[in-house]
Amino acid sequence: MGLLSNVRTGRKLAALSTVGLVSCAIIGTVAQGAQQIAQNIGGVAASATSTSRGAATTQTSAADLARMAGEVDRLAAGFSY
């Protein structure tokens, strides 16, 4: 009975070893996915910063254009038709 018990124990240990290897592979894949997500979040943050800067530039340009339009109106008012 001792030999049979040792064989069964060996099979159980082999199964546990396989589970451990599969678990390590899964954990590695999850870690890679998490790293890719972190990189993507960094890209989104950089895009948001760039968009914010672009919006500020657009706002400044619109204010300049409004000021110039006012000047044109003032200059045009000096002319008689």
Secondary structure, DSSP 8 states (H G I E B T S, - for coil): -HHHHHHHHHHHHHHHHHHHHHHHHHHHHHHHHHHHHHHHHHHHHHHHHHHHHHHHHHHHHHHHHHHHHHHHHHHHHT---
